[in-house]
């Protein structure tokens, strides 16, 4: 089968910069899936994306689908012919539907009798006949939240489309897509090369665009060129280091086809403003990279990336400096103005701000969180007065001008303003750290005051919203309660805090009036413990380990985590499979005998067989050894010690009849198994682990 390279390029008006990479990836995957579903073989796949184009090149694309054998079963032989051997209506109808005669059918012998079948080979369709449909299908399924129309066209897309290249080898596939007739002509840079460029073959695509059209079509290459160019400029011009945020880098790569880094300056006096505010102004609004010195201190410099190679770069730099100056001046004004009012004087301003209609204002929340944070601080050995103070001030920066203008500075500015007001260092730090972790793998609060506030704030939201019947549902989680739950769990586990979720949620529930859902605290605890499942899955710990621990419902996250780690270590032991199976067997036996009604007091005088005597002795020996370890939370060595019970347990089940005729002997053996089972249950329900086959 012949193979050739394929190229498709859709030319559009400037695509949203943040969406460029996801759109390109989805376009590529859509076509790959279409080819795989069609059974067409292909080689290397290369994506290209710029603000004005989405493109894809496929190497060694087969020129047709493979031929496919087809077999269609008709009526049974005995139903296909009458007594005289003539075709019945069932046979003639089957043959006619296929456009063949009865004598063109074969016979298929099966264990249920003989059947007539039609066999043929379906010839694969040419690739050129399929590609336009696959491209159209991929474009239609792109993740575009809102499509638009333009002019008199009925076609819809994220931006107006203007040209289409579709080549198979050096031949144009001229079937229209999105109302465009494909050709072999692309377009260069809007300013440097505002004309059509011919693409002779797919292999020439990016070369023609770069050498003639001033367009770097490869997104990854353009991105890396921006990174290296910005870094080199910072080093060469200022001896500094450009701070390159990956998300911003992606966005800038999505704004440019021919990137040219340029360095500008701003007044040094603006450095008196917190660096985060300056960075927010430059990154969010202007897409600039900032520069720091060898100590990490910000320099009065910025680097912009122009989409043009100007004959007079100083004019471009000057224009950008004029744009950034008033933005930085605004930030400086907000900063100076905000510091004239202490945060404690802003507490009253939280009263008109609604947290949630049924749960009151941000002021009401602050009062509740302060009460809860104080109790949590006491429980973790911190100063409750500092935690309560931090909680009352926690949301006051919401009503500052700086945060109203730059919402991403919430908490950050609170820390600066609290320090300026002379608040204790722990209180000031908690203004920012209350939001940690903001996302997966983010840093955690560093002080106990911050931990108390961060936990209290999240639990107040969880308990309040569950209490009025508004837990997360499906994909709807407007208050980010899933993230809040994971944040609480991470803080407690990784900072090793001795907190019980049930107690903390009950404390939180006591601060509310008017909650309508019963057992709110327990519902929240169950919800939070369920978040552990995904947490451990990300660490490669199987669901069966989580379920084994969850069955015991330990409500102290640190204790829950230690149990999971212990069971995971136990699961790796060679004895684990057999002991898991034994625990399953024990659990089934005990449940049939009344479960909780079975005691665990063993009468040694009723032990008859050597196997049960050996097991009883080993169980008692292990109990003396591991029970103190359980009390200390040292689950891993305890389970490793219990693993030594495999041989006596196997011997017991191989040699002892549990359900003896003598009731006293039978009950004594059940008590022995219950004592064994309960030792493991002090950690987890081991019977839920995979057992030996």
C-alpha positions as CSV (number, residue, x, y, z in Angstrom):
1,X,0.0,0.0,0.0
2,X,1.4,3.4,-1.0
3,X,2.1,6.0,1.7
4,X,2.5,9.8,1.5
5,X,2.7,12.7,3.9
6,X,-0.5,14.7,4.7
7,X,-0.9,18.3,5.7
8,X,-3.9,20.3,6.9
9,X,-3.8,24.0,7.9
10,X,-6.8,26.0,8.9
11,X,-6.2,29.8,8.7
12,X,-8.2,31.9,11.1
13,X,-8.3,35.3,12.7
14,X,-6.3,35.6,15.9
15,X,-7.3,32.7,18.2
16,X,-7.6,33.2,22.0
17,X,-4.0,33.0,23.3
18,X,-4.8,30.9,26.4
19,X,-6.9,28.4,24.3
20,X,-4.3,28.0,21.4
21,X,-2.5,25.0,22.8
22,X,-5.6,23.1,24.0
23,X,-7.3,23.7,20.7
24,X,-4.2,22.4,18.8
25,X,-4.0,19.3,21.0
26,X,-7.7,18.6,20.6
27,X,-7.5,19.1,16.8
28,X,-4.6,16.6,16.5
29,X,-6.2,14.0,18.8
30,X,-9.5,14.3,16.9
31,X,-7.9,13.5,13.5
32,X,-5.7,10.7,15.0
33,X,-8.8,9.0,16.5
34,X,-10.6,9.4,13.2
35,X,-7.8,7.6,11.3
36,X,-7.6,4.9,13.9
37,X,-11.3,4.3,13.7
38,X,-11.1,4.2,9.9
39,X,-8.2,1.6,10.1
40,X,-5.9,3.8,8.1
41,X,-2.2,3.4,9.1
42,X,0.1,6.4,9.6
43,X,3.5,7.3,11.0
44,X,4.7,10.4,13.0
45,X,2.2,13.1,13.8
46,X,3.4,16.7,14.1
47,X,1.2,19.6,15.4
48,X,1.6,23.3,14.5
49,X,-0.2,26.2,16.1
50,X,0.1,30.0,15.8
51,X,-2.4,32.8,16.6
52,X,-3.6,32.6,12.9
53,X,-3.5,28.9,12.2
54,X,-4.1,25.3,13.4
55,X,-2.1,22.8,11.4
56,X,-1.2,19.1,11.4
57,X,1.2,17.0,9.4
58,X,1.0,13.2,9.3
59,X,4.0,11.3,8.0
60,X,3.6,8.1,5.9
61,X,-0.2,8.1,5.7
62,X,-1.6,5.1,3.8
63,X,-3.4,6.0,0.6
64,X,-6.4,3.8,1.5
65,X,-8.2,1.8,4.1
66,X,-7.2,-1.9,4.1
67,X,-9.6,-4.3,2.4
68,X,-11.9,-6.0,4.9
69,X,-13.4,-9.4,4.7
70,X,-17.2,-9.4,5.2
71,X,-19.4,-12.3,6.3
72,X,-23.2,-12.1,6.6
73,X,-25.1,-15.1,7.9
74,X,-28.4,-15.9,6.2
75,X,-31.1,-18.5,7.0
76,X,-30.4,-22.1,8.2
77,X,-30.0,-24.6,5.3
78,X,-33.0,-26.5,6.4
79,X,-35.1,-23.3,6.2
80,X,-33.5,-22.1,3.0
81,X,-34.9,-24.9,0.7
82,X,-38.3,-26.6,0.5
83,X,-38.9,-30.3,0.2
84,X,-38.2,-30.2,-3.5
85,X,-34.9,-28.4,-3.0
86,X,-36.1,-25.1,-4.3
87,X,-35.1,-21.8,-2.5
88,X,-37.6,-20.6,0.0
89,X,-38.7,-17.0,0.4
90,X,-36.3,-16.7,3.3
91,X,-33.3,-17.5,1.0
92,X,-34.4,-15.4,-2.0
93,X,-35.1,-12.5,0.3
94,X,-31.7,-12.7,1.9
95,X,-29.9,-13.0,-1.4
96,X,-31.9,-10.2,-3.0
97,X,-31.1,-7.8,-0.1
98,X,-27.4,-8.4,-0.9
99,X,-27.7,-8.1,-4.6
100,X,-26.6,-11.7,-5.3
101,X,-28.1,-15.0,-6.3
102,X,-28.5,-18.0,-4.0
103,X,-25.8,-20.0,-5.8
104,X,-23.3,-17.3,-4.8
105,X,-23.7,-18.1,-1.1
106,X,-21.5,-20.4,0.9
107,X,-22.5,-22.9,3.6
108,X,-21.3,-22.5,7.2
109,X,-21.2,-25.6,9.4
110,X,-21.7,-25.0,13.2
111,X,-22.4,-27.1,16.2
112,X,-26.0,-25.9,15.9
113,X,-26.4,-26.8,12.3
114,X,-25.6,-25.5,8.8
115,X,-26.3,-22.0,7.7
116,X,-26.0,-20.1,4.4
117,X,-23.5,-17.2,4.5
118,X,-22.4,-14.5,2.1
119,X,-18.7,-13.9,2.0
120,X,-17.0,-11.0,0.2
121,X,-14.2,-8.6,0.6
122,X,-15.1,-4.9,1.2
123,X,-12.6,-2.7,-0.6
124,X,-11.1,0.1,1.6
125,X,-11.9,3.6,0.7
126,X,-9.2,6.0,-0.6
127,X,-7.7,8.2,2.1
128,X,-8.3,11.3,0.0
129,X,-12.1,10.6,0.1
130,X,-12.1,10.4,3.9
131,X,-9.7,13.2,5.1
132,X,-12.0,16.1,4.6
133,X,-14.7,14.4,6.7
134,X,-12.2,13.6,9.4
135,X,-10.9,17.2,9.5
136,X,-14.5,18.6,9.6
137,X,-15.4,16.1,12.4
138,X,-12.3,17.0,14.5
139,X,-13.0,20.8,14.1
140,X,-16.6,20.3,15.1
141,X,-15.6,18.5,18.3
142,X,-13.0,21.1,19.5
143,X,-13.5,22.3,23.1
144,X,-15.0,25.7,22.2
145,X,-17.4,27.1,24.8
146,X,-18.9,29.7,22.5
147,X,-18.8,29.6,18.7
148,X,-19.4,32.6,16.4
149,X,-20.7,33.3,12.9
150,X,-19.3,36.0,10.6
151,X,-20.6,37.7,7.5
152,X,-23.4,35.9,5.7
153,X,-21.9,32.5,6.5
154,X,-23.7,29.8,8.5
155,X,-20.4,28.2,9.5
156,X,-19.5,28.5,13.2
157,X,-16.1,28.5,14.8
158,X,-14.2,30.2,17.6
159,X,-13.0,32.8,15.2
160,X,-13.7,33.5,11.5
161,X,-11.8,31.1,9.1
162,X,-10.2,32.4,6.0
163,X,-8.1,29.8,4.2
164,X,-7.5,26.0,4.1
165,X,-4.5,24.0,3.0
166,X,-5.0,20.2,2.5
167,X,-2.3,18.3,0.8
168,X,-1.7,14.6,0.3
169,X,1.8,14.4,-1.1
170,X,1.9,17.2,-3.6
171,X,-1.8,16.9,-4.5
172,X,-4.5,19.1,-3.1
173,X,-7.5,17.4,-1.6
174,X,-10.1,19.8,-2.9
175,X,-13.2,18.7,-0.9
176,X,-14.6,21.8,0.9
177,X,-14.3,22.0,4.7
178,X,-16.2,24.6,6.8
179,X,-17.2,26.3,3.5
180,X,-13.6,26.7,2.4
181,X,-12.1,25.1,-0.8
182,X,-8.7,23.7,0.1
183,X,-5.6,24.7,-1.8
184,X,-1.8,24.7,-1.4
185,X,-1.5,28.4,-0.4
186,X,-0.9,29.6,3.2
187,X,-0.3,33.1,4.4
188,X,2.7,34.6,6.1
189,X,3.1,37.1,9.0
190,X,0.3,39.8,9.0
191,X,2.9,42.6,8.7
192,X,6.2,41.1,7.5
193,X,4.7,39.0,4.8
194,X,1.1,39.9,4.0
195,X,0.8,37.6,1.0
196,X,0.1,34.1,-0.1
197,X,2.8,31.4,0.1
198,X,2.8,28.2,-1.8
199,X,3.4,25.0,0.1
200,X,4.8,22.5,-2.5
201,X,4.6,19.4,-0.2
202,X,3.7,18.7,3.5
203,X,7.5,18.4,4.3
204,X,8.0,22.0,3.2
205,X,5.4,23.5,5.5
206,X,7.3,25.0,8.4
207,X,10.3,25.8,6.3
208,X,8.4,27.9,3.9
209,X,6.6,29.7,6.7
210,X,9.8,30.5,8.6
211,X,12.1,31.4,5.7
212,X,9.6,33.3,3.6
213,X,6.7,34.2,5.8
214,X,8.2,35.3,9.2
215,X,6.2,32.6,11.0
216,X,7.5,30.0,13.4
217,X,4.7,27.5,13.1
218,X,5.8,25.0,15.7
219,X,4.3,26.1,19.1
220,X,7.0,24.2,21.1
221,X,9.8,25.7,19.1
222,X,8.3,29.2,19.3
223,X,7.8,28.8,23.1
224,X,11.4,27.7,23.6
225,X,12.7,30.6,21.5
226,X,10.8,33.0,23.7
227,X,12.1,31.4,26.9
228,X,15.7,31.5,25.7
229,X,15.4,35.0,24.2
230,X,13.9,36.5,27.3
231,X,16.4,34.9,29.6
232,X,19.4,35.9,27.4
233,X,18.1,39.5,27.2
234,X,17.8,39.8,31.0
235,X,21.3,38.5,31.4
236,X,22.9,40.6,28.7
237,X,21.2,43.9,29.4
238,X,21.0,43.9,33.2
239,X,23.0,41.0,34.5
240,X,19.7,39.8,36.0
241,X,17.4,36.8,35.7
242,X,14.0,36.8,33.9
243,X,11.3,35.1,36.0
244,X,9.3,33.0,33.5
245,X,5.9,31.8,34.6
246,X,5.0,28.7,32.4
247,X,1.4,29.7,32.0
248,X,2.4,33.2,30.9
249,X,5.0,31.7,28.6
250,X,2.3,29.6,26.9
251,X,0.1,32.7,26.6
252,X,2.8,34.8,25.1
253,X,3.6,32.0,22.6
254,X,-0.1,32.1,21.7
255,X,0.1,35.8,21.0
256,X,3.1,35.7,18.6
257,X,4.1,34.3,15.3
258,X,7.5,36.0,15.1
259,X,8.5,36.7,18.7
260,X,11.1,39.5,19.4
261,X,11.9,40.1,23.1
262,X,12.5,43.7,24.1
263,X,13.5,45.2,27.5
264,X,11.8,48.3,29.0
265,X,12.2,50.1,32.3
266,X,10.0,51.8,34.9
267,X,10.7,54.3,37.7
268,X,12.6,52.8,40.6
269,X,10.2,54.5,43.1
270,X,7.6,51.9,42.1
271,X,9.7,49.2,43.8
272,X,8.3,50.5,47.1
273,X,5.1,48.8,46.2
274,X,5.0,45.0,47.1
275,X,6.5,43.0,44.2
276,X,3.4,40.8,43.9
277,X,1.3,43.9,43.0
278,X,3.8,45.0,40.3
279,X,4.0,41.5,38.9
280,X,0.3,41.2,38.8
281,X,0.1,44.4,36.8
282,X,2.7,43.4,34.4
283,X,1.8,39.7,33.9
284,X,-2.0,39.9,34.0
285,X,-2.6,43.0,31.9
286,X,0.5,43.4,29.8
287,X,2.0,39.9,29.5
288,X,5.4,41.2,30.6
289,X,8.1,39.1,32.2
290,X,9.8,40.7,35.3
291,X,13.5,40.6,36.1
292,X,15.2,40.0,39.4
293,X,18.8,40.4,40.6
294,X,21.1,37.7,42.0
295,X,19.4,38.0,45.4
296,X,15.9,37.6,43.9
297,X,15.0,41.2,44.4
298,X,12.9,42.8,41.7
299,X,14.6,45.2,39.3
300,X,12.9,48.2,37.6
301,X,12.8,46.3,34.3
302,X,10.4,44.3,32.3
303,X,10.6,42.2,29.1
304,X,7.9,42.3,26.5
305,X,7.7,40.1,23.5
306,X,6.7,41.9,20.3
307,X,5.1,40.1,17.3
308,X,7.2,42.2,14.9
309,X,10.8,42.9,14.1
310,X,10.8,46.7,14.2
311,X,13.2,48.9,12.4
312,X,13.2,51.1,15.4
313,X,12.8,48.9,18.6
314,X,13.1,51.9,20.8
315,X,9.7,53.1,19.7
316,X,8.1,49.8,20.6
317,X,9.9,49.9,24.0
318,X,8.8,53.5,24.6
319,X,5.2,52.6,23.8
320,X,5.2,49.8,26.3
321,X,6.8,51.9,29.0
322,X,4.0,54.5,28.5
323,X,1.4,51.8,28.9
324,X,2.8,50.2,32.1
325,X,3.6,53.5,33.9
326,X,0.0,54.4,34.7
327,X,-0.8,50.9,35.8
328,X,2.1,50.9,38.2
329,X,1.1,54.3,39.4
330,X,-2.4,53.0,40.1
331,X,-0.9,50.2,42.2
332,X,1.3,52.6,44.1
333,X,-1.7,54.8,44.8
334,X,-3.8,51.9,46.0
335,X,-1.0,50.7,48.2
336,X,-0.4,54.1,49.8
337,X,-4.1,54.8,50.2
338,X,-5.0,51.4,51.7
339,X,-2.3,51.7,54.5
340,X,-4.1,54.8,55.9
341,X,-6.8,52.5,57.3
342,X,-6.0,49.7,59.6
343,X,-7.3,46.3,58.9
344,X,-9.2,46.1,62.2
345,X,-11.0,49.3,61.2
346,X,-12.3,47.4,58.1
347,X,-13.9,44.6,60.0
348,X,-17.3,46.4,60.1
349,X,-17.1,46.8,56.3
350,X,-17.5,43.0,56.0
351,X,-21.1,43.1,57.2
352,X,-22.7,44.1,53.8
353,X,-20.7,41.5,51.9
354,X,-22.8,38.3,51.6
355,X,-20.9,35.0,52.1
356,X,-24.0,32.9,51.4
357,X,-27.6,34.0,51.6
358,X,-28.5,31.5,54.3
359,X,-25.2,31.6,56.1
360,X,-24.9,35.3,56.5
361,X,-22.2,37.9,55.7
362,X,-18.4,37.7,55.6
363,X,-18.5,39.3,59.1
364,X,-20.7,36.5,60.4
365,X,-18.3,34.0,58.9
366,X,-15.3,35.8,60.5
367,X,-17.0,35.5,63.9
368,X,-17.6,31.8,63.5
369,X,-14.2,31.1,62.1
370,X,-12.6,33.0,65.0
371,X,-14.4,30.8,67.5
372,X,-13.5,27.6,65.7
373,X,-9.8,28.7,65.1
374,X,-9.4,29.4,68.8
375,X,-10.5,25.8,69.7
376,X,-8.3,24.3,66.9
377,X,-5.3,26.3,68.0
378,X,-5.7,25.1,71.6
379,X,-5.9,21.5,70.3
380,X,-2.7,21.7,68.4
381,X,-0.8,23.6,71.1
382,X,-0.9,27.0,69.5
383,X,-2.0,30.4,70.9
384,X,-5.8,30.7,70.6
385,X,-5.7,34.5,70.9
386,X,-3.5,34.8,67.9
387,X,-5.7,32.4,65.9
388,X,-8.9,34.4,66.8
389,X,-7.3,37.7,65.9
390,X,-6.1,36.3,62.6
391,X,-9.6,35.0,61.8
392,X,-11.3,38.4,62.5
393,X,-8.8,40.1,60.2
394,X,-8.6,37.3,57.6
395,X,-11.0,38.7,55.0
396,X,-10.6,42.5,55.6
397,X,-8.2,42.9,52.6
398,X,-11.3,42.1,50.4
399,X,-12.4,45.7,51.0
400,X,-9.0,47.3,50.1
401,X,-8.6,49.1,46.8
402,X,-5.7,47.0,45.9
403,X,-7.6,43.7,46.1
404,X,-10.6,45.2,44.5
405,X,-8.5,46.0,41.5
406,X,-6.2,42.9,41.6
407,X,-8.3,40.0,43.1
408,X,-5.4,37.6,42.8
409,X,-3.6,39.6,45.5
410,X,-6.2,38.5,48.2
411,X,-4.3,37.4,51.3
412,X,-1.0,38.6,50.0
413,X,-1.9,42.3,50.5
414,X,-3.5,41.3,53.8
415,X,-0.1,40.2,55.0
416,X,1.6,43.4,54.0
417,X,-1.1,45.6,55.6
418,X,-1.2,43.5,58.8
419,X,2.6,43.9,59.1
420,X,2.3,47.6,58.5
421,X,-0.4,47.9,61.2
422,X,1.9,46.2,63.7
423,X,0.0,43.0,64.1
424,X,1.9,40.0,65.5
425,X,4.1,38.3,62.9
426,X,2.0,35.1,63.1
427,X,-1.2,37.0,62.5
428,X,0.3,38.9,59.5
429,X,1.6,35.6,58.0
430,X,-1.8,33.9,58.5
431,X,-3.4,36.6,56.3
432,X,-1.7,35.0,53.3
433,X,-1.2,31.4,54.5
434,X,-4.9,30.9,55.3
435,X,-5.4,30.2,51.5
436,X,-2.6,27.5,51.4
437,X,-2.7,25.1,49.8
438,X,-4.3,27.0,46.9
439,X,-3.9,24.0,44.5
440,X,-2.6,20.5,44.3
441,X,1.0,20.2,45.6
442,X,1.0,23.9,46.7
443,X,3.0,24.8,49.8
444,X,1.3,24.4,53.2
445,X,0.9,27.0,56.0
446,X,4.2,27.3,58.0
447,X,2.9,28.4,61.4
448,X,0.4,26.8,63.8
449,X,-1.7,30.0,63.8
450,X,-1.9,29.8,60.0
451,X,-2.8,26.1,60.2
452,X,-5.6,26.8,62.7
453,X,-7.1,29.6,60.5
454,X,-6.8,27.6,57.3
455,X,-8.5,24.6,58.7
456,X,-11.2,26.6,60.5
457,X,-12.1,28.7,57.4
458,X,-12.5,25.6,55.3
459,X,-14.5,23.6,57.9
460,X,-16.8,26.5,58.4
461,X,-17.7,26.5,54.7
462,X,-18.0,22.7,54.6
463,X,-20.3,22.4,57.6
464,X,-22.4,25.5,56.8
465,X,-23.1,24.4,53.2
466,X,-23.7,20.8,54.0
467,X,-26.0,22.0,56.9
468,X,-28.3,23.9,54.5
469,X,-28.3,21.0,52.0
470,X,-25.9,22.4,49.5
471,X,-23.1,19.9,49.2
472,X,-21.2,19.5,45.9
473,X,-23.1,17.6,43.3
474,X,-21.6,16.1,40.1
475,X,-19.4,18.7,38.5
476,X,-21.0,21.6,40.4
477,X,-18.9,22.8,43.3
478,X,-19.2,26.6,43.4
479,X,-17.5,27.0,46.8
480,X,-14.7,24.6,45.9
481,X,-15.5,22.3,48.8
482,X,-13.6,19.4,47.2
483,X,-10.4,21.4,47.2
484,X,-11.2,22.7,50.7
485,X,-11.5,19.1,52.0
486,X,-8.2,18.0,50.4
487,X,-6.5,21.2,51.8
488,X,-7.6,20.3,55.4
489,X,-6.5,16.7,55.0
490,X,-3.1,17.7,53.6
491,X,-2.5,20.3,56.4
492,X,-3.4,17.8,59.2
493,X,-1.5,14.9,57.7
494,X,1.7,16.7,56.5
495,X,1.9,19.0,59.5
496,X,1.2,16.0,61.8
497,X,-1.6,17.7,63.7
498,X,-3.5,15.7,66.3
499,X,-7.0,16.7,65.2
500,X,-10.1,14.7,65.0
501,X,-12.4,15.7,62.1
502,X,-15.5,14.6,63.9
503,X,-14.7,16.8,66.9
504,X,-13.7,19.8,64.7
505,X,-16.8,19.5,62.6
506,X,-19.0,19.4,65.7
507,X,-17.3,22.5,67.0
508,X,-18.0,24.2,63.7
509,X,-21.7,23.1,63.7
510,X,-22.2,24.6,67.2
511,X,-21.4,28.0,65.8
512,X,-24.4,28.0,63.4
513,X,-28.0,28.6,63.9
514,X,-30.7,27.4,61.5
515,X,-28.9,24.4,59.9
516,X,-31.6,22.2,58.5
517,X,-29.8,18.9,57.8
518,X,-29.4,16.3,60.5
519,X,-26.0,14.8,61.3
520,X,-24.3,17.5,59.5
521,X,-20.9,17.0,61.2
522,X,-20.9,13.3,60.4
523,X,-21.9,13.9,56.8
524,X,-19.0,16.3,56.4
525,X,-16.6,13.9,57.9
526,X,-17.8,11.1,55.6
527,X,-17.4,13.4,52.6
528,X,-13.9,14.4,53.6
529,X,-12.7,10.9,54.3
530,X,-13.9,9.9,50.8
531,X,-11.5,12.6,49.4
532,X,-8.7,10.4,50.7
533,X,-9.4,7.9,48.0
534,X,-8.2,10.1,45.1
535,X,-5.4,11.4,47.3
536,X,-4.0,7.9,47.7
537,X,-4.7,6.9,44.1
538,X,-2.4,9.7,43.0
539,X,0.3,8.2,45.2
540,X,-0.1,4.7,43.5
541,X,-1.8,3.2,46.6
542,X,-4.7,0.9,45.5
543,X,-8.3,1.5,46.3
544,X,-8.5,-1.8,48.3
545,X,-6.0,-0.4,50.8
546,X,-8.0,2.8,51.2
547,X,-11.2,0.7,51.6
548,X,-9.7,-1.6,54.2
549,X,-8.8,1.4,56.4
550,X,-12.0,3.4,55.6
551,X,-14.0,0.4,56.8
552,X,-12.8,1.2,60.3
553,X,-13.7,4.9,59.8
554,X,-10.8,6.5,61.8
555,X,-11.7,10.2,61.9
556,X,-8.2,11.6,62.7
557,X,-6.6,12.2,59.3
558,X,-3.1,11.7,60.6
559,X,-4.1,8.3,62.1
560,X,-6.0,7.4,58.9
561,X,-2.8,8.1,56.9
562,X,-0.6,6.1,59.1
563,X,-3.0,3.1,58.8
564,X,-3.0,3.4,55.0
565,X,0.8,3.5,54.9
566,X,1.0,0.5,57.3
567,X,-1.5,-1.6,55.2
568,X,0.2,-0.7,52.0
569,X,3.5,-1.9,53.5
570,X,1.8,-5.0,54.8
571,X,0.3,-5.7,51.4
572,X,3.8,-6.1,50.0
573,X,4.7,-8.9,52.4
574,X,4.6,-12.5,51.1
575,X,2.2,-13.5,53.9
576,X,-0.3,-10.8,53.1
577,X,-2.3,-12.7,50.5
578,X,-2.8,-15.7,52.7
579,X,-3.7,-13.6,55.7
580,X,-6.2,-11.6,53.7
581,X,-7.9,-14.8,52.6
582,X,-7.9,-16.1,56.2
583,X,-9.4,-12.8,57.4
584,X,-12.1,-13.1,54.8
585,X,-12.9,-16.7,55.9
586,X,-12.9,-15.6,59.6
587,X,-15.2,-12.6,58.8
588,X,-17.7,-14.9,57.0
589,X,-17.7,-17.4,59.8
590,X,-18.2,-14.8,62.5
591,X,-20.9,-13.0,60.6
592,X,-22.9,-16.3,60.3
593,X,-22.5,-16.8,64.0
594,X,-23.9,-13.5,65.0
595,X,-20.9,-11.2,64.5
596,X,-20.8,-8.9,67.5
597,X,-22.3,-11.5,69.8
598,X,-19.1,-13.6,69.6
599,X,-16.7,-12.9,72.4
600,X,-13.0,-13.2,72.4
601,X,-12.3,-14.8,75.8
602,X,-10.4,-18.0,75.3
603,X,-10.6,-21.0,77.7
604,X,-7.3,-22.8,77.4
605,X,-8.7,-25.9,78.9
606,X,-11.1,-26.3,75.9
607,X,-8.2,-26.2,73.4
608,X,-7.9,-29.8,72.0
609,X,-5.9,-29.9,68.7
610,X,-2.2,-29.0,68.6
611,X,-3.0,-26.5,65.7
612,X,-5.5,-24.5,67.8
613,X,-3.2,-24.6,70.8
614,X,-0.3,-23.2,68.7
615,X,-2.5,-20.5,67.2
616,X,-3.9,-19.5,70.6
617,X,-0.4,-19.2,72.0
618,X,0.8,-17.2,69.0
619,X,-2.3,-14.9,69.2
620,X,-1.7,-14.1,72.8
621,X,2.0,-13.6,72.2
622,X,1.3,-11.2,69.4
623,X,-1.4,-9.4,71.4
624,X,1.1,-8.6,74.1
625,X,3.5,-7.3,71.5
626,X,1.3,-5.3,69.2
627,X,-1.4,-3.8,71.4
628,X,1.1,-1.2,72.9
629,X,2.2,-0.4,69.3
630,X,-1.5,0.2,68.3
631,X,-2.0,2.5,71.2
632,X,1.0,4.6,70.0
633,X,-0.1,4.6,66.4
634,X,2.9,2.5,65.3
635,X,0.8,0.4,62.8
636,X,3.5,-0.6,60.4
637,X,5.7,-2.6,62.8
638,X,2.5,-4.0,64.4
639,X,1.2,-5.4,61.1
640,X,4.6,-6.7,60.2
641,X,4.7,-8.6,63.4
642,X,1.2,-10.0,62.9
643,X,2.3,-11.3,59.5
644,X,4.1,-14.1,61.4
645,X,0.7,-15.6,62.2
646,X,0.3,-16.9,58.6
647,X,1.7,-20.4,59.4
648,X,-0.3,-21.1,62.6
649,X,-3.5,-19.7,60.9
650,X,-3.0,-21.9,57.8
651,X,-2.3,-24.9,60.1
652,X,-5.5,-24.1,62.1
653,X,-7.8,-24.1,59.1
654,X,-6.1,-27.2,57.6
655,X,-6.4,-29.3,60.8
656,X,-9.2,-27.9,62.9
657,X,-13.0,-28.1,62.4
658,X,-14.2,-24.8,63.7
659,X,-17.9,-25.8,63.9
660,X,-17.3,-28.7,66.4
661,X,-20.3,-30.7,67.7
662,X,-19.5,-29.7,71.2
663,X,-20.9,-26.2,71.7
664,X,-18.3,-25.2,74.3
665,X,-15.4,-26.2,72.0
666,X,-17.1,-24.5,69.1
667,X,-17.7,-21.3,70.9
668,X,-14.1,-21.3,72.2
669,X,-12.7,-21.7,68.7
670,X,-15.0,-18.9,67.5
671,X,-13.6,-16.7,70.3
672,X,-10.1,-17.5,69.2
673,X,-10.8,-16.5,65.6
674,X,-12.6,-13.3,66.9
675,X,-9.5,-12.4,68.9
676,X,-7.3,-13.0,65.9
677,X,-9.7,-10.9,63.7
678,X,-9.9,-8.1,66.2
679,X,-6.1,-7.7,66.3
680,X,-6.1,-6.9,62.6
681,X,-9.2,-4.7,62.9
682,X,-7.2,-2.4,65.3
683,X,-5.7,-1.2,62.0
684,X,-8.0,-2.0,59.1
685,X,-10.3,-4.6,57.7
686,X,-7.6,-6.8,56.1
687,X,-10.3,-9.1,54.7
688,X,-11.0,-6.4,52.0
689,X,-7.5,-6.8,50.5
690,X,-7.0,-9.2,47.5
691,X,-6.6,-12.7,48.8
692,X,-4.6,-15.7,47.5
693,X,-6.5,-17.6,44.8
